[in-house]
Amino acid sequence: MAITDPYAELSSYLKKQQQKLVREEKELGIYKEQEAQFGEENKARAAAAAQAIVEDLEERRKRREKPEDHEMIVEREWRAQRQQKIEVKRQAQKQRKNDVIANIYATNAVASVEAVSKELRFRALEQEQQAQKEAAIQAQAAAAQEAAIVRTLTTKQARERKLEQEKAMGILSWRQSYERRPKEQEILPVIKSEVPFRLDVGLYVHYPFCVHKCPYCDFFSLPIGANASRDHVYVDLLIKDFKLRAPLLQGRKISTIYIGGGTPSLCPASEWARLLDAIQPYLTADAEISFEANPGTVSSESLKAYKNAGFNRISIGVQSFNDEALKRLGRIHNGDDAVYAIKSAQRAGFENINIDIMHGLMRQDALDSLDDLKTAVSLNPTHLSWYELTLEEGTPFGKKPPKGIPDEDVLYRIEQTGFEYLDRNNFEHYEVSGYAKRDPINSDCNAPSPWRCRHNQNYWVFGDYLGLGCGGSQKLTYLNPSITPELLGAWLQEQQKQQAQLEQQPALSTDPCGLWATLTSKGEMLLDLKRYLQSHGQPQLAAELLRVERRDNPENMKVYQEQIERAQVLLEQGVGYAAQRASEDEDTTLNSHWVFSDELPFEFMLNRMRLWRDYIESREFEMHTGLNREVLREKLELLQERELIKLDKDLSFSITEHGKLMLNDAIYEFL
């Protein structure tokens, strides 16, 4: 039987105890390092625990020098004390964690109070708006009831006068076949017979230069700043370009001019005056002449010069009155600059002023957006363009969307709050992003505003427009060239016979330019020609009465200049501008194309349905496209089934409230 060495066992035991002491000494060092993190309340506990460990270590050293028989009992006591100290340490850590959590809760509570306060303010504002809206509805209902009584007394007389006038004009039987017969109360929400029944022509001029390219802008622009000598050369090109295109008008007059960009307010007023002088002989007497201006690029003196140059409408690109929002948008001005530009335009004599405002900006909510609208309305403009920030493909924002764009719920609240506020402040929401000040004399909410942007409205009714400048675009309508002079002559003779029977009716011109000017200014005559072709064995020509051409100018200054110079040479050689397409090279002809017949319904509706508040007549479609209204029947009946439109028997229609919300879906059906 082996004899164990008691001293060896004791030595092994002491060695293990020594290792434990080393570990405990390390823990002591850790405890001392953590002492500073526990706070004032835990320092005493940590110090007491450390002192207890030191005393225990000292006692155990003494015991190690003189081992006694009761060593195991002492070991158990030491373990109990150690466990107690560990528990003290855990309690200290738990207390520290609780302190941190309490601090977080306190911070969140403050944020929650602020959020609740903001929500309460917003709800109070909504309640106030709802109360005002209900009061306005009651007042409107009372006024409508009174007006209905007056209409009832005068409707019969008015209809009799209208029938007499139509009979005198020889178009009674035609009107009867296409007459709309909606009930009176069903047509109150829309505006009837306000869209001009003619093919107007406008003029768009693109000025591509600006100071700084905004990260959301997808228009063609060159951020190279102001340069007077460059602008003089550029306006010379515009004048030459207009003189080349003027024959395309075929006797028609220009009813609107819009100079956009870029930043047209960088160009001196004297240069724009030269262009307007060249265009003046082709303008109607009441032409709307607009240009875009940015705050930070105009002064009181320059605005007076623009007014004296011939402009009668100005569109100021404010986007926001909030300085932080403007910085995030990359604008070069601040809110004070915007207010100064608007007030300076008013002092310069501009009565017709539009303010461009964006919503759905980064970190924006309904109250922030409403602040912008309140500031804009307080400046008393005649027109507002209020539209959502769009992340266009190819722009810096499109490539890397900025943080903080509002979600759909916030955007909905922004839009609804803005709609109600602008309506309450007497602005007519007549197109998707257009708001025009209502006539203060005529308070009827269904009456069109006199301050609608006529140039934009011409786009939306699928009107014509010339396009000048690098990056400009153009859309023109022509009579089908297959309609022979013999057919036109026979139709003209019939028209002359009818007019000879009417007193004080001027004879129709047989000159092609004069005839086209007459047809486009009187839509009834254009449709009468269509019916004449149908009844005289030319149904195909009647079905394709018109040709629509689109043309985009090159977005390259050198190429644009070369095209003008080439066209100038051809004109001097006797080749008219309309015939120069055959001599253009492949690159330039890519910028011009005819719109095919099957594309016209979509192109018409894409524009016309933006004016969703106006009644859309089927004869408008026939006049602007030359197609028969029956090509729309299947699509329109489908939209009526989906309750997006209210359709009449003659295929005229109005867009429902549901259709306004689903407008893109309605337009998509015509693709």
ABEGO torsion letter per residue (X at the ends): XBBBBAAAAAAAAAAAAAAAAAAAAAAAAAAAAAAAAAEAAAAAAAAAAAAAAAAAAAAAAAAAABBBAAAAAAAAAAAAAAAAAAAAAAAAAAAAAAAAAAAAAAAAAAAAAAAAAAAAAAAAAAAAAAAAAAAAAAAAAAAAAAAAAAAAAAAAAAAAAAAAAAAAAGAAAAAAAABBABBAAAAAABBBGABBBBBBBBBBBBBABBABBBAABABBBBBAEBBAAAAAAAAAAAAAAAAAAAAAAGGBBBABBBBBOEBAAABBAAAAAAAAAAAAAABBAABBBBBBBBBGABBAAAAAAAAAAGBABBBBBAGBABAAAAAAAGBABBAAAAAAAAAAAAAAGBABBBBBBBBGBBGBBAAAAAAAAAAAAAAGBABBBBBBBBBBBGBAAAABBBBGBBBAAAAAAAAAAAAAAAAAAGBBBABAABBBBBBAABABAABBBAABBAAAAAAAAGBBBBBBEBGBBBBBBBBBAABBAAAAAAAAAAAAAAAAABBGBBBBBABAAAAAAAAAABAAAAAAAAAAAAAAGBAAAAABABBBBBBBBBBBAAAAAAAAAAAAAAAAAGBBAAAAAAABBAAAAAABBBBBAAAAAAAAAAAAAABAABBBBAAAAAAAAGBBAAAAAAAAAAAAAAGABBBBAAGBBBBBAAAAAAAAAAAAAAX
